[in-house]
Amino acid sequence: MGRIISIFKDHSRIYASIAGLILVFTGSNSAINWPNYPSDTLVLVNKRPITQTAVQHARQQLISQTRQNTTAIQDGLIIERLIDDELLLQRAENLDLLNSDPGIRKLLARTAIQEIIKDSISEAVSESQLRAFYLEHQDTFQEPKLVKLQVAKFSEMSLATKVIQDTKNTNSLNSSVLLNNVEMMTIPQSALPAHMLRRYLGPSLATKALSMENNQISDPIVFQKDIYLIQILSIQPATTIPFVQAKPAVIREFRRKNRDIALLNALKALRKQSSIDINTTLVYQLAI
């Protein structure tokens, strides 16, 4: 090990030394036709190039992770790691894992996505940009509308109609003595946002409830062989969060949208540059 470390002490010969170390692992070949490969190719692994650019990129990642400058020894280890990675990737290709293993395909796709969006993640954002984005997307930075309600469930329309008649003067479901024989849906007594209403009532009843006014009792609502009456007990309107308070959320949402745009543009460019042939017959059969 000491002999290997001593190889890298002379920084003026760093890449010559690294190349010598790699040849021990891969074998020397004086007949390599280097012009057929990238000009900064350091090593060929089964005719696949490992370039100086790849080493620099790996070094930058290591620096960002450890917050320390790499040494000559680490550069040698980086190349060894890149060789190992290339051998494993080629092994996966030989076993057809890239096509047959969904997990590997997803991992490679995620890595490609991270490479595409890395610039949008590190991009500096000005205060004026954030304020403009905040004003353009006011609905995103709000305390949600909250609704407190109760819902009665009936098996017969006649009973629901009687309850409505019984509550005309008081405008309150609770005032009807008929409710003693009616099933009340189990709902928290606190005011709820829209997504919680959908959880307890389902999309259809929640949509109806969100369209109603304070203290209003709905007409009978027929849904899946049952009848429902909804009464709104209180409504707390949505309120906009001040910019200073919402700023952390504004930054997150701004960066998220930038990442989405960067990815969308990259995918559009890839589609434009690629040849995509569709077996329309099989696709049509799949569709039907």
SELUMLO-310478 format. One record per residue: x, y, z of N, C-alpha, C, O, CB in turn; residue in one letter. Coordinates in steps of 0.1 Angstrom, whole numbers, plus 2048, in hexadecimal, padded with zeros to 3 digits. Each point is the difference from the previous one (the first is absolute). Glycine has a CB too. Layout:
REM residues N
XYZXYZXYZXYZXYZa
...
//
This chain:
REM residues 288
8087F48007F880C80080980D8007FC8097F97F27EA813m
81D80C7FC80980C8018068037F280280B7FC8037F081Cg
7FE7FA7E08068027F37F68077F78038087F880B7E380Br
7E58117FE7F68067F77FE80F8047FF8087F77F57E1807i
80C81A80F7FE80E80480B8087FB7FE80B7FC7F67ED819i
8198037EC80B8077FB8008047F280680A7FB8077EB816s
7EC8037E77FE8037F27FA80E7FD8048077F77FA7E0805i
7F981D80E7F880C7FD80680C8077FA80B7FF7F27E77FFf
82080D80880580C80780580B7F77FF80B8038087E580Fk
7FD80C7E280580A7F77F58057F77FC7F97F781A7FC809d
7E48178047F48057F98038037F17F78007F880180981Eh
8147FA7E78038037F27FF7F47F77FF8017F4810810814s
7F17E37FE7FE7F37F87F37F98037FF7F47FE81A80A801r
7DD80A8067F47F98057F97F87F67FD7F480380081F80Ci
8007F27E57F87F87F78097F47F97FA7F67FD7F881F7FFy
81B7EE8038087F57FB8007F480A8007F57FD80E81C7F6a
7F37F381A8007F680B7F27F98008007F380281181A80Bs
7E47FA7F27F37FA8007FE7F67F57FB7F58017FC82080Ai
80E7F07E97FF7F77F48087F38027FB7F57FD80281F7F5a
80F7ED8158087F48037F87F78098017F47FE8148197FFg
7E57F980D7F87F880A7F57F97F97FD7F480280981B810l
7F37F87E57F47FA7F98057F47F77F97F67FF7FB820802i
8177EC7F98057F57F78037F38077FF7F57FA80B81D7F7l
7F97F081C8027F38087F37F98017FF7F380081381880Dv
7E27FC7F47F37FA8017FB7FB7F37FA7F57FF802819815f
8067FA7E17F97FD7F38097FA7F67FB7FA7F67F681980Ft
81C7EE7FC8097FB7F680380A7F67F88087FC7FE7E2807g
8168167F880580B7F67FD7FB7F28007F47FD812813813s
7EB8037E87FE7FD7F280580C7F87FA80A7FF7F17E8806n
82180C7F580680B7F87F98027F380380A7F98137F1812s
7E17FD7F17F98017F37F38078017F98007F68127EB803a
7F281C8127F380780280080B7F58098087FF7F67F281Ai
7F68077E17FE80A7F67F980C8067F48027FF80A7ED7EFn
80A81981A7FB80B8087F780A7F87F780680581D7F7809w
7EF8067E57F880B7F97F27FC7FF7F78097FE81D7FC7F5p
7E87EE80F7F27FC7FF7F880380D7F47FD8018137F17EFn
80081781A7FA80380D80280E8048078087F97FD7E180Ey
7F481C80380280E80480E8048038087F78057E1808805p
81B80D7F380E8058018057FF80E80C7FF8027F08107EBs
7FC7F181D8047FF80E7FE7F28068007FF80C7FB81A7F7d
8057DD7F57FF7F280480C7FC80880B8027FC7E67F97F1t
80C80082080B7FC8088027F17FF80B7FA8007F181980Fl
7F97E67F18007F18007F47FB7F77F68067FF8147FA819v
7F97F47E37F57F97F97FD7F38088087F88037FF8117E6l
7EC7F581A7FB7F48077F77F97F67F58047FE80D807819v
8047EA7E37F87F97F67FB8097F57F58007FC8047EF815n
81081A7EA7FE80A7F57F780B8057FC8087F78077E67F9k
7F981381C7F880C80580A8098078087FD8097E37F57FAr
81481B7F980A80A8057FC80580E7F58038038118047E6p
8057FB8207FF80880C80880C7FE80C7FF7FD7F07ED812i
7FE8207F180680C7FC80580980C7FB7FE80B7F78017E0t
81680A81280580A80A7F48088057FF80480C8187FD7EAq
7E08028017F38078047F87F980A7FB80680A8058047DFt
7FF7E88157F97F880A80780080E7F980180A7FF7F17E3a
81580E81380880080C7FD80E8077FE80080C8147F07EBv
7EF81B8017FE80D8067F28018067FE80680B8128047E5q
7E67F18097F28008057FF7F880D7FA80580A7FD7FE7DEh
80F7F28197FF7F880C80880680B7FC80080C8037EC7E6a
80C81B80B80880780A7F780C80680080280C8167F87E8r
7E380D8037F880B8057F57FB8097FC80680A8088077E1q
7F67E78127F67FB8098057FC80D7FA80280A7FA7F57E2q
8198038148067FC80C80380D8097FE7FF80C80C7ED7E9l
7FA81F80580380C8077F380680680180480C8138007E5i
7E17FB8087F48068057FA7F780B7FA8058098018047E1s
8087EA8167FC7F780B80880180C7FB80080C7FC7F17E3q
81681081080980080B80580E80480680280B8017E77EEt
7F78217FE80480E80280F8018028068088077E47FD804r
81E7F17EF80E8008018067FE7F27FA7FA7F78057FD820q
80C80F7E68077FE7F38057F27FF8047FA80A80281E7F5n
7F97E27F58057F37FE80F8007FF80680A7FC7E57F07F8t
81C7FB80E80E7FE7FF8037F87F47F77FB7F980C807820t
80A7FD7E48047F77F57FC7F28027FC7F97F7817816805a
7EE7EC8107FC7F38047F17FE7FD7FC7F67FA816808818i
7E680C7F27F17FF7FD7FD8007F27F77F97FB80581281Aq
80C7FD7E37FE7FF7F18027F27FB7F97FC7F780E81D807d
8037E18078037F27FB7F47F78047FC7F77F981D80D809g
7E27FE80B7F57F88047F38037F87F87F77FE813808819l
7F480D7E57F48047F88007F87F37F67FB7FC80A81C80Ei
80C7E87F08017F97F37FD7F18027F97FA7F88188177FFi
7F47EA8147FD7F28037F17FE8027FB7F67FB81C807810e
7E380C7FB7F17FF8037F98017F27F67F97FE80D811819r
8017FF7E07FA8017F48017F47F77F77FC7F980E81C808l
8077E18008027F37F97F67F68067FA7F97F881F80D804i
7E67F98117F77F78067F28027FC7F87F77FD817807817d
7ED80F7EC7F28047FC7FE7FC7F17F57FA7FD80B819813d
80A7EF7E87FE7FD7F27FF7F07FE7F87FC7F8815819801e
7FB7E480E7FF7F18007F37FB8047FA7F77FA81E80880Al
7E28078077F37FC8057F58047F67F77F87FE81180B81Al
7F98097E27F68047F78007F67F47F67FC7FB80D81C80Cl
8097E57F48017F67F57FB7F38037F97F97F881B813800q
7EE7EF8157FB7F48057F18007FF7F97F67FC81B807813r
7E680E7F67F28028007FA7FF7F27F57FB7FD80C813818a
8067F97E17FC7FF7F28017F27FB7F67FC7F881281C805e
8027E18068017F27FB7F57F78057FC7F77F981D80C806n
7E380080E7F57F88067F28057FC7F67FB80481980080Fl
7F18107E57F48077FB7F880580C7F480280080B7EF7EDd
80881381E7F980580C7FB80E7FD7F580480681A7EF809l
7F78157E87FB80D7FE7F28007F97F88098028207FF7FCl
7E57ED7FB7F37FF7FA7F67F88087F48038008177FE7EAn
7FB7F581E7F77F78077FD80480F7F67FC8058127F37ECs
8018198147FE80480F7FB80E80180780A7FD80C7E7809d
7E08117FE7FA80D80180780980A80180C7FE7E97EA7FBp
81B80481180780880B80C8077FA80380B8037F57E580Eg
8108097E780C8067FA7FC80A7F680780B7FF8067E0804i
7E98137F57FC80A7F67FB80D80780380B7FC7F67E27F5r
80081181B7FC80C80780B80880680080C8007EB7E8805k
81F80480080C8078068078087F580580B8037FD7E280El
80080D7E38078077F67F880C7FB80680B7FD8057DF7FCl
7E88158077F880B7FC80180B80A80180C7FC7EF7E57F8a
81080C81980180A80A80D80780080180C8017F07E780Dr
81A8057EF80D8067FE80080A7F580680B8018057E0809t
7EF8117EB8008097F47F880D80380480B7FC7FE7E17F5a
7F38128167F880C80480880980980080D7FE7EB7E5800i
81C80980C80880880980B8087F880380B8037F97E580Fq
80A80A7E380A8067F87F980C7F880680A7FF8077E07FFe
7E78147FE7F980A7F87FC80C80880280C7FC7F57E27F6i
80581081B7FB80B80880A8068097FD8098087ED7EC7F7i
82280680180A80580A80380F7FF80280680A8087E37F5k
7F581C7F580280F7FE7F580880680280A80680B7F17E5d
7E78008137F480780680080080F7FB8098077F87F17E5s
8137FB81A8017FF80F80980B8067FE80680A7FD7E17F4i
81181B7FB80A8098057FE80E7FB8088098058087E47FCs
7E78167F77FE80D7FA7FC80A80B7F77FE8088027F87E2e
80E8168167FD80A80A7F28077FC7FD8017F481C803810a
7E07FF8077F28067FE80080E80780480180B7F17E87F4v
8078217FA7FF80D8057F38038087F67F87FE8198107EFs
7F180281B7F48038087F58047F67F47FD80381A80A811e
7F58017E27F68047F67FA7F57F97F38007FE8198157FFs
7FB7E08007FB7F47F97F67F980A7F57FC7FB8218027F7q
7EE80181A7F77F980A7F38088027F67FA80081E7FD80Bl
7ED8167F67F48088027F77FF7F47F37FF80181981180Er
7F97F17E57F87FE7F47FA7F37FF7F47FF7FC81B8107F8a
7F87E68107FA7F38007F57FF80A7F67F97FE8207FD7FBf
7ED8108137F680080B7F28067FB7F67FB80381D80680Ey
7EE80A7E87F48077FC7F97F97F57F48007FF817815807l
7FD7E47F17FA7F87F57F97F48057F77FB7F981B80E7F8e
7F27F181A7FB7F48057FA80280E8037F880980E7FB7EAh
7E681780F7FB80380D7F87F48068007FE80C7FE81A7ECq
7FB7E17FF7F87F58058087F58077FB7F98097F580B7E5d
81D7FB80E8097F680680480380F8027F88088068037E1t
7F881281980680580E7F480580880080C8038177F97F3f
7E07F380D7F48038087FE7F780C8037F47FF7F38167ECq
8047FB81F7FA7F780A7F37FB7FA7F88097FC813803818e
7F37E77EC7F47FB7F97F280480680080380C80F7EA7ECp
7E78138007F38018057FC7F58098047F47FD7F68187EEk
8007F68217FC7F68097F18008027FA80A80181C7F980Bl
7E57F17F57F17FE8017FD7F780B8057F58017F880F7E6v
7FA8008227FA7F880A7F27FC7FC7F88097FD817802815k
7EE7E97EF7F37FB7FB7FB7F38078087FA8087FD8117E2l
7EF7F28147FA7F38047F87FA7F47FB8077F8805800821q
8007EC7E77FA7F97F47F77F58068047F780780F80E7EAv
7E07FB80B7F77F58047FE7F77F47FF8057F47F580A81Ca
80B7E47F37FE7F67F57F37F98027FD7FB80B81C8027F4k
7E08027F67F27FA8008007F47F68078007F67EE816811f
8027E17FD7FD7F57F67F48027F87FD7F97F680E7F781As
7EC81A7F57F48027F97FE80F7FD8038088097F37E4802e
8068187E97FE80E7FD7F680680880180C8038067EF7E6m
7EE7FE81B7F580680780580580E7FB80B8047F57E57F1s
81980981180580580D80980C7FF7FF8098088007E0800l
8098177ED80880C7FE7F880C7FD80380B80580F7E77F2a
7E380D8027F780B7FD7F980580C7FE80C8027FE7EA7E8t
80080181F7FA80480D8098088097FD8098067F57E27F9k
81B81080180A80880880280E7FA80180980880B7E17FEv
7F48187ED80180D7FA7F480980480280B80480B7EB7E9i
7E78048137F480780480180480E7FC80B8047F77E97EBq
81280381980180280F80A80B8047FF80680B7FB7E27F8d
80F81B7F480B8098037FE80E7F98098088018077E4803t
7E58167F57FF80C7F980080C80880680B7FC7EC7E97F4k
80880C81C7FF80C80880D80280880580C8027E37F0800n
81F7F980280C80280980D8007F780A8058057EA7F080Et
80A8067E180C7FF7F780C7F880780B8047FE7EE8127F7n
8037E081280B7F88077FC7F18007F57FD805811817809s
8037E47ED7FD7F18007FE7FB80F7F87F88038158057E7l
7FB80981F8007FC80E7F28028067FD7F980A81B80C7F7n
7E08047FA7F38038067F67F57FD7F58008068108197F8s
7FD7DF7F87F67F67FC8017F480980A7F98017F880F7E7s
7F37F581E7FF7F48098017F37F88037F58057EF81880Bv
80B7F57E28017F47F880E7FA7FE8027F57FD7EA8147F7l
81E80080F80E7FB7FF8047F580A80A7FA7FE7FB81D7FAl
7F27E78128037F580A7FF7F37F98067F68047F081880En
8037F17E27FF7F47F98088007F37FE7F77F77EC806813n
82080C7F58088027F480F7FE80380580380B7EA80D7ECv
8187EA7FF80E7FE80280880D7FC7FE8057F57FF7E2806e
80B81E80F80880B7FD80E7FB7FD8067F88067ED81780Am
8137F77E580D7FC7FC80A80480A7FF80B8067FA7F67E2m
8117F781A80B80380A80A8097FA8087FC7F77F57EE814t
8038237F980880A7FB80680880C7F98028097FA8007E1i
81A80281580580880B7F880D8027FB8057F781C7F1804p
7E880E8127F880C80380880D7FC7FA80B8017FB7E8811q
81880C7EB80780C7FC7FE8037F17FB7F87F9816803819s
7F28127EB8008047F280A7F97F880C7FE8047EB818802a
8067E57EE8097F87F88038067F27F78077FA8007E5811l
8158127F08048057F37FA7F67F57FB7F680481A815805p
7EC7F97EB7FA7F97F58057F17FF7F87F77FE80581E7F5a
8107E980F8057F27FE7FB7F780B7FE7F47FE8168157F7h
7E97FD8177FB7F880B7F17FD7FE7FB7F580381681580Dm
7E87FF7EB7F27FE7FC7FE7F57F67F77F7801804821804l
80E7E87F18007F57F68037F28077FA7F67FC80D81A7F2r
8027F081C8037F48077F47FA8077FE7F480081A814802r
7E08018057F57FB8087F37FF7F87F87F7803813814810y
7F37FD7E37F38007F98017FA7F27F67FC7FA804818812l
8127EB7EE8027FC7F27FF80C7F77FB80B8057FB7DF800g
80F8157EF80080C7F77F38077FD7FF80C8008157E97F6p
7E28038087F38067FC7F980880B7FD80C7FE8007E17F3s
80280D81B7FA80880B80980B8047FB80B8047FA7E0804l
8188147F880980A8047FF80C7F680080C8058107E4805a
7EF80E7E97FE80A7F67F380880380080C7FF80D7E67F0t
7E98078147F380680480280980C7FB80B8007F87E27F6k
81380E81480280780D80880D7FE7FC80A8058027E0808a
80C8157EB80980C7FD7F980B7F880480B80180F7E6800l
7E280B7F97F880A7F87F58078087FA8097FB80B7EA7F0s
7F98088217F580580880480C80880C8038027EA7E67FFm
80081E80580280C8087FF7FD80F7FB7F58037FC81A7EAe
80D7FA81B7FF7FE80F7F27FE8047F78087FC81E806807n
7E97E88067F37FD8067F67FA7F67F47FD80380F81580Dn
8017EC7E37F77FA7F67FE7F28038097F88037FE8197ECq
7EC7EA80E7FD7F18007FD7FD7F27F88067F97FF7FA81Fi
8107F57E37FE7FC7F27F37FA7FD7F97FC80A81F8007F5s
7E48037F57F57F87FC8057F180180C7FE8017EA8147EFd
8007E58108057F28008097FC7F57FE8037F47EC7F7817p
8218007F880A7FC7F78007F17FF8037F980980C81B7FCi
7EE7E67EF7FF7F27FE80E7FC7FA8058047F67E27FC806v
81F7F680C80D7FB7FC8027F28047FF7FC80C80A81B7F6f
7F97E07F48027F28037F57FA8098037F980A81580A7F3q
7DB7FF7FF7F47FA8067FD80680E7F77FB80680E7F07EDk
80381E8117FD80780D7FC80F7FD8038057F680D7EB817d
7EA8167FD7FD80E7FF80780880C8017FB80B7E87FF7EAi
81C81280780880780A7FA80E8017FB8067F681A7EC805y
7EC8148117FE80E80380D8068068057FA8097E28027FAl
81D80F7F780C8068067FD80E8057F88087FA8167EC7F5i
7F680F81D7FF80D80680E8068038087FA8067E1800804q
8198127F180D8078027FE80880D7F780980180E7F97E6i
8047FB8237FF80780D80880C8007FD80A8077FF7E0804l
8108167EF80880C7FF80A7FF7F48037F57FC7FB80E81Ds
8068097E280A8007F580A80A8047FE80C8037F17EE7ECi
81E80281080B8098018078027F28067F77FB7FE80281Eq
7FA8137E18058027F380F7FE7FF80780180A7E680F7F1p
8187ED7F980E7FF7FD80780E8027FA80A7FC8027E27F4a
80F81481680880D80280E7FF7FA8067F68027EC80E813t
8128067E580D8007FA80B80280A7FF8098097F78017E2t
8157EE81580B80180980980C7FB8048007F57FB7E7811i
80582280380980B7FD80D7FA7FA8057F68047F181980Ep
8107F97E580C7FB7F980B7FD8098067F57FE7F48197EFf
8097FA81D80B7FD8097FE7F38078097F88027FA821802v
7F07E48007FE7F38078007F47F68047F58047EE81880Dq
80A7F67E37FF7F57F680D7FE7F88017F77F87E780E806a
82280480480C7FF7F88077F37FF8037FC7F580081B812k
7FF7E18048067F37FE7F87F77F78067F87F880380A81Fp
7EA7FE7EA7F77F87F78018067F28007F87F67F180281Da
8108137EB8018067F380D7FB7F98007FD7F47F3817814v
8187EC7FF80D7FB7FB7FF7F17FC8047FD7F5808814819i
7EE7E77FA7FF7F27FD7F77FE7F38047F87F77FE802821r
7F380D7E77F77FF7F58068057F37FF7FB7F57EE80781Ae
81B8097F38078067F480A7F77FA8007FE7F47FD819816f
80B7E27FF80A7F77FB7F97F37FB8057FB7F680B80E81Br
7E57F37F57F97F47FA7FC8027F28017F87F87F8802820r
8008127E67FC8037F380B8017F67FF7FC7F47ED810816k
81F7FA7FA80C8017F78057F37FD8047FD7F4802819816n
7FA7E07FF8057F37FE7F67F97F68057F97F6805805821r
7E98047EA7F77FA7F78028057F27FF7F97F67F080581Dd
81380F7EC8028077F380D7FA7F98007FD7F47F3818814i
8187EA80080C7FB7FB7FF7F27FB8057FD7F580781281Aa
7ED7E97F87FE7F27FC7F77FF7F48037F87F7800801821l
7F280F7E87F78007F48088047F37FE7F97F67EE80C81Al
81C8057F18078057F580A7F67FB8027FE7F47FB819814n
80A7E280280A7F67FC7F97F47F98057FB7F680980C81Ea
7E77F57F17F87F57FA7FB8037F28017F87F77F9801820l
8028147E77FC8047F380B8007F67FF7FB7F57F0813816k
81D7F67FA80C8007F78047F27FD8047FD7F5804818815a
7F87E28008037F27FE7F77F97F68047F97F7805806820l
7EA8047EA7F67FB7F68038057F27FF7F87F77F080681Cr
81480F7EC8038067F380C7FA7F98017FE7F47F4817814k
8157E780180D7FB7FA7FF7F17FE8097FA7F9803818813q
7EA7E77F97FF7F28007F77FB7F57F78077FB80E7F881Ds
7FE7F57E47F77F97F77F77F68088057F780680C80B7E7s
7E28018137F67F88087F67FA7F67F88077FA80B80881Ai
7FE7E47EA7F77F97F77F67F88098037F980980F8057E5d
7E180380E7F67FA8077F97F67F87FC8027F5800813818i
8027DF7F97F97F57FA7F18038027FA7FC80A8187F37FAn
7E88197F27F38058027F57F58017F68018078118137ECt
7FC7E08077F67F58017FF7FB80E7F57FE8058117FC7E3t
80680381E8007FB80E7FB80A80A7F97FD80981A7F47F1l
7F181C8047FB80B8097F18017FF7F980180A81D80B7F3v
7E47F37F77F28007FE7F97F58077F680280680D80A7E4y
8037E88157FA7F48068018028107F67FC8078107F57E5q
80581581980180280E7F580A8057FB7FF80B81E7FC7F4l
7E580F7F87F680B8047F27FA8017F880580981780C7ECa
7EE7E58037F27FC8007FF7F38097F57FB80180780E7E8i
//
